[in-house]
Amino acid sequence: MVGKFLGSLFSAAAARSSDAEQGTAPVLDQNTVDLGASGAALDALRSETRRAGGEVPTGVYSQFRQIDDLLATLVVHMQQTGAATEQVVLAGAIICDYLPTSLRTYLMLPKSVRVHGSHETATLLAQLATLHSTVQNLNQQVRSGAATELAIHGRFLQDKFDLGSLHLEGS
């Protein structure tokens, strides 16, 4: 029974390594595809933000870059460790919709209102602050979810094998 359990834990890794040895590509799940698309969209957004750097106040540019930096590490982490579909969808929406739409809408405004202290700039900064907070929360959720999953798995193993009750003879 323990052998079956341990075998099931490592059978997925063995299947992946046998696929790699045989040269067959593993089947990608939708989250992996979506995260790849989000990573590419983030690269494009980063380029667009750099091109627009002279057209926006320094505070706006800085806020975009902070969000971009946080999203870049988050997407890489999600690709490496996995994430819930809801988390992948939210990250994709922020990267592919909310941030580019905010930037493009702001850039369509007359240059005279795209200055530090204007109502339009203050509105954009408030939107970016909300997005930054959302990305921070998503980052925390993704990272703590993995830790929580690991802790649950550890508790399962401890309960399953009752490691606390094992004692060496004579101790």
C-alpha positions as CSV (number, residue, x, y, z in Angstrom):
1,M,0.0,0.0,0.0
2,V,2.8,2.4,0.9
3,G,4.6,1.4,-2.3
4,K,1.5,2.2,-4.4
5,F,1.2,5.6,-2.7
6,L,4.9,6.5,-3.2
7,G,4.7,5.2,-6.7
8,S,1.8,7.4,-7.5
9,L,3.7,10.5,-6.1
10,F,6.6,9.9,-8.5
11,S,4.8,8.4,-11.5
12,A,4.0,11.8,-13.0
13,A,7.7,12.8,-12.8
14,A,8.7,9.5,-14.3
15,A,6.1,9.9,-17.1
16,R,7.5,13.4,-17.9
17,S,11.1,12.1,-18.0
18,S,10.1,9.2,-20.2
19,D,8.4,11.6,-22.6
20,A,11.5,13.7,-22.7
21,E,13.7,10.7,-23.4
22,Q,11.4,9.5,-26.2
23,G,11.2,13.0,-27.7
24,T,7.5,13.5,-27.4
25,A,6.4,16.9,-26.3
26,P,4.3,17.0,-23.1
27,V,0.7,18.2,-23.5
28,L,0.4,21.8,-22.4
29,D,-2.6,22.7,-20.2
30,Q,-4.6,25.9,-20.8
31,N,-3.0,27.8,-17.8
32,T,0.5,27.2,-19.3
33,V,-0.7,28.5,-22.7
34,D,-2.4,31.5,-21.0
35,L,0.7,32.4,-18.9
36,G,2.9,32.2,-22.0
37,A,0.5,34.6,-23.8
38,S,0.5,36.9,-20.7
39,G,4.3,36.9,-20.6
40,A,4.5,37.9,-24.3
41,A,1.8,40.6,-23.7
42,L,3.8,41.9,-20.7
43,D,6.9,42.2,-22.9
44,A,4.9,44.2,-25.5
45,L,3.4,46.4,-22.7
46,R,6.9,47.0,-21.3
47,S,8.0,48.2,-24.8
48,E,4.9,50.3,-25.2
49,T,5.4,51.9,-21.8
50,R,9.1,52.7,-22.6
51,R,8.1,54.3,-25.9
52,A,5.5,56.4,-24.1
53,G,7.9,57.4,-21.3
54,G,8.4,60.9,-22.7
55,E,4.7,61.4,-23.1
56,V,3.7,60.7,-19.5
57,P,4.7,62.3,-16.2
58,T,7.5,60.5,-14.3
59,G,5.1,59.4,-11.5
60,V,2.9,57.6,-14.0
61,Y,5.8,56.0,-15.8
62,S,7.2,54.9,-12.4
63,Q,3.9,53.3,-11.4
64,F,3.6,51.4,-14.6
65,R,7.2,50.1,-14.2
66,Q,6.5,49.0,-10.6
67,I,3.4,47.1,-11.7
68,D,5.3,45.6,-14.6
69,D,8.2,44.5,-12.4
70,L,5.9,42.8,-10.0
71,L,3.9,41.1,-12.8
72,A,7.0,39.9,-14.5
73,T,8.3,38.0,-11.4
74,L,4.7,36.8,-10.7
75,V,4.2,35.3,-14.2
76,V,7.5,33.5,-14.0
77,H,6.6,32.1,-10.6
78,M,3.2,31.0,-11.8
79,Q,4.8,29.3,-14.8
80,Q,7.2,27.5,-12.5
81,T,4.9,26.5,-9.7
82,G,1.5,26.6,-11.3
83,A,-1.5,28.6,-10.3
84,A,-5.3,28.4,-10.1
85,T,-7.2,29.2,-13.2
86,E,-8.8,32.2,-11.5
87,Q,-5.3,33.6,-10.7
88,V,-4.1,33.1,-14.3
89,V,-7.2,34.8,-15.7
90,L,-6.8,37.8,-13.3
91,A,-3.1,38.2,-14.2
92,G,-4.0,37.9,-17.9
93,A,-6.7,40.5,-17.6
94,I,-4.5,43.0,-15.8
95,I,-1.7,42.5,-18.4
96,C,-3.7,42.2,-21.6
97,D,-6.6,44.6,-20.8
98,Y,-6.5,46.9,-17.7
99,L,-2.9,48.2,-18.0
100,P,-2.8,48.7,-21.8
101,T,-6.2,50.3,-21.9
102,S,-5.3,52.7,-19.1
103,L,-2.1,53.7,-20.9
104,R,-3.6,54.0,-24.3
105,T,-6.6,56.0,-23.0
106,Y,-4.3,58.4,-21.2
107,L,-2.1,58.8,-24.3
108,M,-5.1,59.8,-26.3
109,L,-5.7,62.8,-24.1
110,P,-4.3,66.2,-25.1
111,K,-0.7,66.7,-24.1
112,S,-1.8,69.7,-22.0
113,V,-3.7,67.5,-19.5
114,R,-1.0,64.8,-19.4
115,V,1.0,66.7,-16.8
116,H,1.8,66.2,-13.2
117,G,-1.0,67.5,-11.0
118,S,-3.8,67.4,-13.5
119,H,-7.1,65.8,-12.7
120,E,-6.6,63.2,-15.5
121,T,-3.2,62.3,-14.2
122,A,-4.5,61.9,-10.7
123,T,-7.3,59.7,-12.0
124,L,-4.8,57.5,-13.8
125,L,-2.6,57.3,-10.8
126,A,-5.6,56.2,-8.7
127,Q,-6.4,53.5,-11.2
128,L,-2.7,52.4,-11.2
129,A,-2.7,52.3,-7.4
130,T,-5.7,50.0,-7.5
131,L,-4.1,47.8,-10.0
132,H,-0.8,47.7,-8.0
133,S,-2.7,46.7,-4.9
134,T,-4.5,44.0,-6.8
135,V,-1.3,42.6,-8.2
136,Q,0.3,42.6,-4.8
137,N,-2.7,40.7,-3.4
138,L,-2.6,38.3,-6.3
139,N,1.1,37.8,-5.8
140,Q,0.5,37.1,-2.1
141,Q,-2.3,34.7,-2.9
142,V,-0.3,32.7,-5.5
143,R,2.7,32.5,-3.2
144,S,0.9,31.6,0.0
145,G,-1.3,29.2,-1.9
146,A,1.7,27.2,-2.8
147,A,2.9,27.3,0.8
148,T,-0.5,26.3,2.1
149,E,-0.6,23.4,-0.4
150,L,2.8,22.2,0.8
151,A,1.8,22.5,4.4
152,I,-1.4,20.5,3.8
153,H,0.6,17.9,1.9
154,G,3.1,17.7,4.8
155,R,0.3,17.3,7.3
156,F,-1.3,14.6,5.1
157,L,2.0,12.7,5.1
158,Q,2.4,13.1,8.8
159,D,-1.1,11.8,9.4
160,K,-0.9,9.1,6.8
161,F,2.4,7.6,8.1
162,D,2.0,8.8,11.7
163,L,5.7,9.7,11.9
164,G,5.3,11.2,15.3
165,S,4.6,7.7,16.8
166,L,7.7,6.1,15.3
167,H,10.4,5.4,18.0
168,L,13.6,3.4,17.8
169,E,13.8,0.4,20.1
170,G,15.5,1.3,23.4
171,S,15.1,5.1,23.2
